[in-house]
Amino acid sequence: MRRSGEGGSNAGDKCSICREQFSKDMLVEREIGDYKLLYFCGDCIQGLSSDAEKLHTHDHQ
Ligand SMILES: [Zn+2]
């Protein structure tokens, strides 16, 4: 029997930023407080990283 809507529970999770679905080994997991889990994919992490570098260099000038 098929359920419509969400896929199987072992299909992975969605990136919290771009909302794409990835398998869990493609995602970095962050726990916020005691209960909330966020997942980030590599592309979004790289984006954040380059943004952070911009902030850093910008802050330095
Ligand atoms: Zn993402």
PDB file of the backbone (N, CA, C, O) and the ligand in Angstrom, with CONECT records:
HET     ZN  A 101       1
ATOM      1  N   MET A   1       0.837  -1.206   0.000  1.00  0.00           N
ATOM      2  CA  MET A   1       0.000   0.000   0.000  1.00  0.00           C
ATOM      3  C   MET A   1       0.866   1.248   0.000  1.00  0.00           C
ATOM      4  O   MET A   1       1.866   1.315   0.714  1.00  0.00           O
ATOM      5  N   ARG A   2       0.495   2.203  -0.773  1.00  0.00           N
ATOM      6  CA  ARG A   2       1.274   3.434  -0.860  1.00  0.00           C
ATOM      7  C   ARG A   2       0.588   4.558  -0.117  1.00  0.00           C
ATOM      8  O   ARG A   2      -0.636   4.695  -0.124  1.00  0.00           O
ATOM      9  N   ARG A   3       1.419   5.352   0.520  1.00  0.00           N
ATOM     10  CA  ARG A   3       0.895   6.582   1.110  1.00  0.00           C
ATOM     11  C   ARG A   3       1.235   7.734   0.176  1.00  0.00           C
ATOM     12  O   ARG A   3       2.354   7.814  -0.330  1.00  0.00           O
ATOM     13  N   SER A   4       0.324   8.581  -0.045  1.00  0.00           N
ATOM     14  CA  SER A   4       0.625   9.785  -0.818  1.00  0.00           C
ATOM     15  C   SER A   4       1.281  10.812   0.104  1.00  0.00           C
ATOM     16  O   SER A   4       1.161  10.733   1.326  1.00  0.00           O
ATOM     17  N   GLY A   5       1.965  11.761  -0.494  1.00  0.00           N
ATOM     18  CA  GLY A   5       2.596  12.801   0.307  1.00  0.00           C
ATOM     19  C   GLY A   5       4.037  12.446   0.608  1.00  0.00           C
ATOM     20  O   GLY A   5       4.793  12.129  -0.311  1.00  0.00           O
ATOM     21  N   GLU A   6       4.437  12.489   1.858  1.00  0.00           N
ATOM     22  CA  GLU A   6       5.817  12.279   2.252  1.00  0.00           C
ATOM     23  C   GLU A   6       6.290  10.893   1.840  1.00  0.00           C
ATOM     24  O   GLU A   6       5.517   9.935   1.834  1.00  0.00           O
ATOM     25  N   GLY A   7       7.562  10.802   1.498  1.00  0.00           N
ATOM     26  CA  GLY A   7       8.132   9.535   1.104  1.00  0.00           C
ATOM     27  C   GLY A   7       8.415   8.671   2.322  1.00  0.00           C
ATOM     28  O   GLY A   7       7.991   8.984   3.435  1.00  0.00           O
ATOM     29  N   GLY A   8       9.136   7.584   2.098  1.00  0.00           N
ATOM     30  CA  GLY A   8       9.472   6.703   3.211  1.00  0.00           C
ATOM     31  C   GLY A   8      10.311   7.415   4.246  1.00  0.00           C
ATOM     32  O   GLY A   8      11.016   8.371   3.923  1.00  0.00           O
ATOM     33  N   SER A   9      10.248   6.967   5.472  1.00  0.00           N
ATOM     34  CA  SER A   9      10.952   7.663   6.541  1.00  0.00           C
ATOM     35  C   SER A   9      12.462   7.492   6.427  1.00  0.00           C
ATOM     36  O   SER A   9      13.215   8.271   7.013  1.00  0.00           O
ATOM     37  N   ASN A  10      12.911   6.501   5.692  1.00  0.00           N
ATOM     38  CA  ASN A  10      14.353   6.326   5.544  1.00  0.00           C
ATOM     39  C   ASN A  10      14.895   6.978   4.280  1.00  0.00           C
ATOM     40  O   ASN A  10      16.030   6.713   3.885  1.00  0.00           O
ATOM     41  N   ALA A  11      14.100   7.822   3.646  1.00  0.00           N
ATOM     42  CA  ALA A  11      14.519   8.469   2.413  1.00  0.00           C
ATOM     43  C   ALA A  11      15.490   9.606   2.666  1.00  0.00           C
ATOM     44  O   ALA A  11      16.143  10.075   1.735  1.00  0.00           O
ATOM     45  N   GLY A  12      15.596  10.053   3.894  1.00  0.00           N
ATOM     46  CA  GLY A  12      16.480  11.167   4.201  1.00  0.00           C
ATOM     47  C   GLY A  12      15.696  12.321   4.784  1.00  0.00           C
ATOM     48  O   GLY A  12      14.601  12.143   5.319  1.00  0.00           O
ATOM     49  N   ASP A  13      16.269  13.503   4.673  1.00  0.00           N
ATOM     50  CA  ASP A  13      15.614  14.689   5.212  1.00  0.00           C
ATOM     51  C   ASP A  13      15.809  15.862   4.282  1.00  0.00           C
ATOM     52  O   ASP A  13      16.600  15.812   3.340  1.00  0.00           O
ATOM     53  N   LYS A  14      15.079  16.908   4.562  1.00  0.00           N
ATOM     54  CA  LYS A  14      15.190  18.107   3.752  1.00  0.00           C
ATOM     55  C   LYS A  14      16.210  19.053   4.358  1.00  0.00           C
ATOM     56  O   LYS A  14      16.291  19.228   5.574  1.00  0.00           O
ATOM     57  N   CYS A  15      16.990  19.658   3.465  1.00  0.00           N
ATOM     58  CA  CYS A  15      17.866  20.738   3.886  1.00  0.00           C
ATOM     59  C   CYS A  15      17.013  21.875   4.420  1.00  0.00           C
ATOM     60  O   CYS A  15      16.004  22.237   3.815  1.00  0.00           O
ATOM     61  N   SER A  16      17.413  22.438   5.546  1.00  0.00           N
ATOM     62  CA  SER A  16      16.627  23.497   6.175  1.00  0.00           C
ATOM     63  C   SER A  16      16.684  24.800   5.393  1.00  0.00           C
ATOM     64  O   SER A  16      15.860  25.688   5.608  1.00  0.00           O
ATOM     65  N   ILE A  17      17.643  24.922   4.494  1.00  0.00           N
ATOM     66  CA  ILE A  17      17.792  26.168   3.749  1.00  0.00           C
ATOM     67  C   ILE A  17      17.125  26.081   2.382  1.00  0.00           C
ATOM     68  O   ILE A  17      16.263  26.899   2.060  1.00  0.00           O
ATOM     69  N   CYS A  18      17.519  25.094   1.574  1.00  0.00           N
ATOM     70  CA  CYS A  18      16.997  25.047   0.204  1.00  0.00           C
ATOM     71  C   CYS A  18      15.787  24.116   0.071  1.00  0.00           C
ATOM     72  O   CYS A  18      15.123  24.099  -0.965  1.00  0.00           O
ATOM     73  N   ARG A  19      15.509  23.355   1.108  1.00  0.00           N
ATOM     74  CA  ARG A  19      14.328  22.482   1.132  1.00  0.00           C
ATOM     75  C   ARG A  19      14.403  21.322   0.161  1.00  0.00           C
ATOM     76  O   ARG A  19      13.394  20.668  -0.106  1.00  0.00           O
ATOM     77  N   GLU A  20      15.581  21.061  -0.366  1.00  0.00           N
ATOM     78  CA  GLU A  20      15.750  19.878  -1.197  1.00  0.00           C
ATOM     79  C   GLU A  20      15.885  18.661  -0.302  1.00  0.00           C
ATOM     80  O   GLU A  20      16.361  18.736   0.831  1.00  0.00           O
ATOM     81  N   GLN A  21      15.447  17.533  -0.856  1.00  0.00           N
ATOM     82  CA  GLN A  21      15.560  16.294  -0.092  1.00  0.00           C
ATOM     83  C   GLN A  21      16.901  15.627  -0.374  1.00  0.00           C
ATOM     84  O   GLN A  21      17.308  15.488  -1.527  1.00  0.00           O
ATOM     85  N   PHE A  22      17.571  15.222   0.680  1.00  0.00           N
ATOM     86  CA  PHE A  22      18.849  14.523   0.550  1.00  0.00           C
ATOM     87  C   PHE A  22      18.850  13.301   1.440  1.00  0.00           C
ATOM     88  O   PHE A  22      18.104  13.227   2.417  1.00  0.00           O
ATOM     89  N   SER A  23      19.702  12.335   1.093  1.00  0.00           N
ATOM     90  CA  SER A  23      19.901  11.237   2.019  1.00  0.00           C
ATOM     91  C   SER A  23      20.704  11.757   3.217  1.00  0.00           C
ATOM     92  O   SER A  23      21.429  12.745   3.110  1.00  0.00           O
ATOM     93  N   LYS A  24      20.563  11.081   4.341  1.00  0.00           N
ATOM     94  CA  LYS A  24      21.130  11.628   5.578  1.00  0.00           C
ATOM     95  C   LYS A  24      22.638  11.772   5.539  1.00  0.00           C
ATOM     96  O   LYS A  24      23.199  12.644   6.204  1.00  0.00           O
ATOM     97  N   ASP A  25      23.307  10.914   4.756  1.00  0.00           N
ATOM     98  CA  ASP A  25      24.766  11.048   4.732  1.00  0.00           C
ATOM     99  C   ASP A  25      25.234  12.215   3.879  1.00  0.00           C
ATOM    100  O   ASP A  25      26.433  12.480   3.796  1.00  0.00           O
ATOM    101  N   MET A  26      24.299  12.915   3.243  1.00  0.00           N
ATOM    102  CA  MET A  26      24.629  14.128   2.500  1.00  0.00           C
ATOM    103  C   MET A  26      24.356  15.384   3.316  1.00  0.00           C
ATOM    104  O   MET A  26      24.611  16.498   2.859  1.00  0.00           O
ATOM    105  N   LEU A  27      23.844  15.201   4.505  1.00  0.00           N
ATOM    106  CA  LEU A  27      23.396  16.347   5.296  1.00  0.00           C
ATOM    107  C   LEU A  27      24.182  16.464   6.594  1.00  0.00           C
ATOM    108  O   LEU A  27      24.517  15.461   7.225  1.00  0.00           O
ATOM    109  N   VAL A  28      24.466  17.688   6.978  1.00  0.00           N
ATOM    110  CA  VAL A  28      25.020  17.960   8.298  1.00  0.00           C
ATOM    111  C   VAL A  28      23.852  18.258   9.230  1.00  0.00           C
ATOM    112  O   VAL A  28      22.934  19.008   8.899  1.00  0.00           O
ATOM    113  N   GLU A  29      23.921  17.656  10.381  1.00  0.00           N
ATOM    114  CA  GLU A  29      22.814  17.740  11.332  1.00  0.00           C
ATOM    115  C   GLU A  29      23.198  18.679  12.469  1.00  0.00           C
ATOM    116  O   GLU A  29      24.297  18.591  13.016  1.00  0.00           O
ATOM    117  N   ARG A  30      22.288  19.572  12.817  1.00  0.00           N
ATOM    118  CA  ARG A  30      22.539  20.457  13.953  1.00  0.00           C
ATOM    119  C   ARG A  30      21.338  20.430  14.885  1.00  0.00           C
ATOM    120  O   ARG A  30      20.192  20.551  14.455  1.00  0.00           O
ATOM    121  N   GLU A  31      21.621  20.272  16.146  1.00  0.00           N
ATOM    122  CA  GLU A  31      20.554  20.246  17.127  1.00  0.00           C
ATOM    123  C   GLU A  31      20.464  21.610  17.798  1.00  0.00           C
ATOM    124  O   GLU A  31      21.451  22.141  18.308  1.00  0.00           O
ATOM    125  N   ILE A  32      19.261  22.157  17.786  1.00  0.00           N
ATOM    126  CA  ILE A  32      19.034  23.468  18.384  1.00  0.00           C
ATOM    127  C   ILE A  32      18.256  23.253  19.672  1.00  0.00           C
ATOM    128  O   ILE A  32      17.120  22.780  19.650  1.00  0.00           O
ATOM    129  N   GLY A  33      18.873  23.602  20.789  1.00  0.00           N
ATOM    130  CA  GLY A  33      18.217  23.328  22.053  1.00  0.00           C
ATOM    131  C   GLY A  33      18.132  21.824  22.259  1.00  0.00           C
ATOM    132  O   GLY A  33      19.043  21.091  21.872  1.00  0.00           O
ATOM    133  N   ASP A  34      17.069  21.369  22.853  1.00  0.00           N
ATOM    134  CA  ASP A  34      16.952  19.951  23.177  1.00  0.00           C
ATOM    135  C   ASP A  34      16.179  19.168  22.139  1.00  0.00           C
ATOM    136  O   ASP A  34      16.152  17.939  22.190  1.00  0.00           O
ATOM    137  N   TYR A  35      15.557  19.845  21.209  1.00  0.00           N
ATOM    138  CA  TYR A  35      14.579  19.121  20.409  1.00  0.00           C
ATOM    139  C   TYR A  35      14.658  19.374  18.922  1.00  0.00           C
ATOM    140  O   TYR A  35      14.319  18.487  18.137  1.00  0.00           O
ATOM    141  N   LYS A  36      15.090  20.546  18.505  1.00  0.00           N
ATOM    142  CA  LYS A  36      14.961  20.877  17.098  1.00  0.00           C
ATOM    143  C   LYS A  36      16.199  20.473  16.321  1.00  0.00           C
ATOM    144  O   LYS A  36      17.317  20.857  16.665  1.00  0.00           O
ATOM    145  N   LEU A  37      15.986  19.694  15.270  1.00  0.00           N
ATOM    146  CA  LEU A  37      17.081  19.290  14.403  1.00  0.00           C
ATOM    147  C   LEU A  37      16.996  20.036  13.088  1.00  0.00           C
ATOM    148  O   LEU A  37      15.933  20.114  12.472  1.00  0.00           O
ATOM    149  N   LEU A  38      18.110  20.576  12.669  1.00  0.00           N
ATOM    150  CA  LEU A  38      18.195  21.209  11.360  1.00  0.00           C
ATOM    151  C   LEU A  38      19.190  20.435  10.512  1.00  0.00           C
ATOM    152  O   LEU A  38      20.173  19.900  11.024  1.00  0.00           O
ATOM    153  N   TYR A  39      18.931  20.380   9.223  1.00  0.00           N
ATOM    154  CA  TYR A  39      19.820  19.694   8.294  1.00  0.00           C
ATOM    155  C   TYR A  39      20.279  20.669   7.227  1.00  0.00           C
ATOM    156  O   TYR A  39      19.498  21.474   6.718  1.00  0.00           O
ATOM    157  N   PHE A  40      21.569  20.582   6.895  1.00  0.00           N
ATOM    158  CA  PHE A  40      22.133  21.457   5.878  1.00  0.00           C
ATOM    159  C   PHE A  40      22.880  20.632   4.845  1.00  0.00           C
ATOM    160  O   PHE A  40      23.668  19.752   5.189  1.00  0.00           O
ATOM    161  N   CYS A  41      22.625  20.924   3.577  1.00  0.00           N
ATOM    162  CA  CYS A  41      23.331  20.203   2.520  1.00  0.00           C
ATOM    163  C   CYS A  41      24.660  20.898   2.217  1.00  0.00           C
ATOM    164  O   CYS A  41      24.888  22.039   2.621  1.00  0.00           O
ATOM    165  N   GLY A  42      25.520  20.195   1.508  1.00  0.00           N
ATOM    166  CA  GLY A  42      26.853  20.709   1.222  1.00  0.00           C
ATOM    167  C   GLY A  42      26.838  22.036   0.477  1.00  0.00           C
ATOM    168  O   GLY A  42      27.619  22.936   0.785  1.00  0.00           O
ATOM    169  N   ASP A  43      25.949  22.155  -0.503  1.00  0.00           N
ATOM    170  CA  ASP A  43      25.883  23.389  -1.279  1.00  0.00           C
ATOM    171  C   ASP A  43      25.547  24.576  -0.394  1.00  0.00           C
ATOM    172  O   ASP A  43      26.162  25.636  -0.501  1.00  0.00           O
ATOM    173  N   CYS A  44      24.570  24.391   0.476  1.00  0.00           N
ATOM    174  CA  CYS A  44      24.168  25.493   1.351  1.00  0.00           C
ATOM    175  C   CYS A  44      25.265  25.821   2.353  1.00  0.00           C
ATOM    176  O   CYS A  44      25.483  26.987   2.682  1.00  0.00           O
ATOM    177  N   ILE A  45      25.959  24.789   2.838  1.00  0.00           N
ATOM    178  CA  ILE A  45      27.058  25.040   3.763  1.00  0.00           C
ATOM    179  C   ILE A  45      28.156  25.834   3.071  1.00  0.00           C
ATOM    180  O   ILE A  45      28.722  26.760   3.651  1.00  0.00           O
ATOM    181  N   GLN A  46      28.454  25.468   1.831  1.00  0.00           N
ATOM    182  CA  GLN A  46      29.461  26.226   1.080  1.00  0.00           C
ATOM    183  C   GLN A  46      29.013  27.659   0.875  1.00  0.00           C
ATOM    184  O   GLN A  46      29.808  28.594   0.974  1.00  0.00           O
ATOM    185  N   GLY A  47      27.724  27.822   0.587  1.00  0.00           N
ATOM    186  CA  GLY A  47      27.187  29.170   0.433  1.00  0.00           C
ATOM    187  C   GLY A  47      27.344  29.975   1.713  1.00  0.00           C
ATOM    188  O   GLY A  47      27.759  31.134   1.688  1.00  0.00           O
ATOM    189  N   LEU A  48      27.006  29.342   2.830  1.00  0.00           N
ATOM    190  CA  LEU A  48      27.155  30.020   4.116  1.00  0.00           C
ATOM    191  C   LEU A  48      28.607  30.347   4.388  1.00  0.00           C
ATOM    192  O   LEU A  48      28.938  31.419   4.896  1.00  0.00           O
ATOM    193  N   SER A  49      29.470  29.401   4.040  1.00  0.00           N
ATOM    194  CA  SER A  49      30.886  29.593   4.283  1.00  0.00           C
ATOM    195  C   SER A  49      31.429  30.784   3.502  1.00  0.00           C
ATOM    196  O   SER A  49      32.179  31.600   4.036  1.00  0.00           O
ATOM    197  N   SER A  50      31.034  30.872   2.217  1.00  0.00           N
ATOM    198  CA  SER A  50      31.532  31.997   1.428  1.00  0.00           C
ATOM    199  C   SER A  50      30.913  33.305   1.907  1.00  0.00           C
ATOM    200  O   SER A  50      31.560  34.351   1.880  1.00  0.00           O
ATOM    201  N   ASP A  51      29.655  33.241   2.344  1.00  0.00           N
ATOM    202  CA  ASP A  51      29.050  34.444   2.928  1.00  0.00           C
ATOM    203  C   ASP A  51      29.796  34.872   4.184  1.00  0.00           C
ATOM    204  O   ASP A  51      30.027  36.059   4.411  1.00  0.00           O
ATOM    205  N   ALA A  52      30.165  33.897   4.989  1.00  0.00           N
ATOM    206  CA  ALA A  52      30.876  34.199   6.228  1.00  0.00           C
ATOM    207  C   ALA A  52      32.237  34.812   5.930  1.00  0.00           C
ATOM    208  O   ALA A  52      32.679  35.727   6.625  1.00  0.00           O
ATOM    209  N   GLU A  53      32.901  34.304   4.893  1.00  0.00           N
ATOM    210  CA  GLU A  53      34.175  34.882   4.522  1.00  0.00           C
ATOM    211  C   GLU A  53      34.023  36.325   4.082  1.00  0.00           C
ATOM    212  O   GLU A  53      34.848  37.179   4.407  1.00  0.00           O
ATOM    213  N   LYS A  54      32.953  36.587   3.334  1.00  0.00           N
ATOM    214  CA  LYS A  54      32.681  37.966   2.909  1.00  0.00           C
ATOM    215  C   LYS A  54      32.478  38.859   4.120  1.00  0.00           C
ATOM    216  O   LYS A  54      33.019  39.961   4.198  1.00  0.00           O
ATOM    217  N   LEU A  55      31.684  38.359   5.065  1.00  0.00           N
ATOM    218  CA  LEU A  55      31.462  39.125   6.289  1.00  0.00           C
ATOM    219  C   LEU A  55      32.787  39.433   6.967  1.00  0.00           C
ATOM    220  O   LEU A  55      33.044  40.556   7.402  1.00  0.00           O
ATOM    221  N   HIS A  56      33.619  38.401   7.044  1.00  0.00           N
ATOM    222  CA  HIS A  56      34.862  38.539   7.758  1.00  0.00           C
ATOM    223  C   HIS A  56      35.760  39.572   7.102  1.00  0.00           C
ATOM    224  O   HIS A  56      36.307  40.451   7.768  1.00  0.00           O
ATOM    225  N   THR A  57      35.908  39.455   5.765  1.00  0.00           N
ATOM    226  CA  THR A  57      36.784  40.403   5.082  1.00  0.00           C
ATOM    227  C   THR A  57      36.175  41.805   5.129  1.00  0.00           C
ATOM    228  O   THR A  57      36.874  42.806   5.284  1.00  0.00           O
ATOM    229  N   HIS A  58      34.844  41.840   4.990  1.00  0.00           N
ATOM    230  CA  HIS A  58      34.170  43.142   5.021  1.00  0.00           C
ATOM    231  C   HIS A  58      34.356  43.806   6.376  1.00  0.00           C
ATOM    232  O   HIS A  58      34.585  45.011   6.478  1.00  0.00           O
ATOM    233  N   ASP A  59      34.251  42.980   7.411  1.00  0.00           N
ATOM    234  CA  ASP A  59      34.389  43.496   8.765  1.00  0.00           C
ATOM    235  C   ASP A  59      35.805  44.007   9.020  1.00  0.00           C
ATOM    236  O   ASP A  59      36.034  44.896   9.841  1.00  0.00           O
ATOM    237  N   HIS A  60      36.737  43.414   8.290  1.00  0.00           N
ATOM    238  CA  HIS A  60      38.137  43.709   8.547  1.00  0.00           C
ATOM    239  C   HIS A  60      38.562  45.031   7.937  1.00  0.00           C
ATOM    240  O   HIS A  60      39.603  45.574   8.308  1.00  0.00           O
ATOM    241  N   GLN A  61      37.788  45.551   7.023  1.00  0.00           N
ATOM    242  CA  GLN A  61      38.212  46.772   6.338  1.00  0.00           C
ATOM    243  C   GLN A  61      37.682  48.031   6.992  1.00  0.00           C
ATOM    244  O   GLN A  61      37.959  49.134   6.522  1.00  0.00           O
TER     245      GLN A  61
HETATM  246 ZN    ZN A 101      20.535  23.060   0.966  1.00  0.00          ZN2+
END
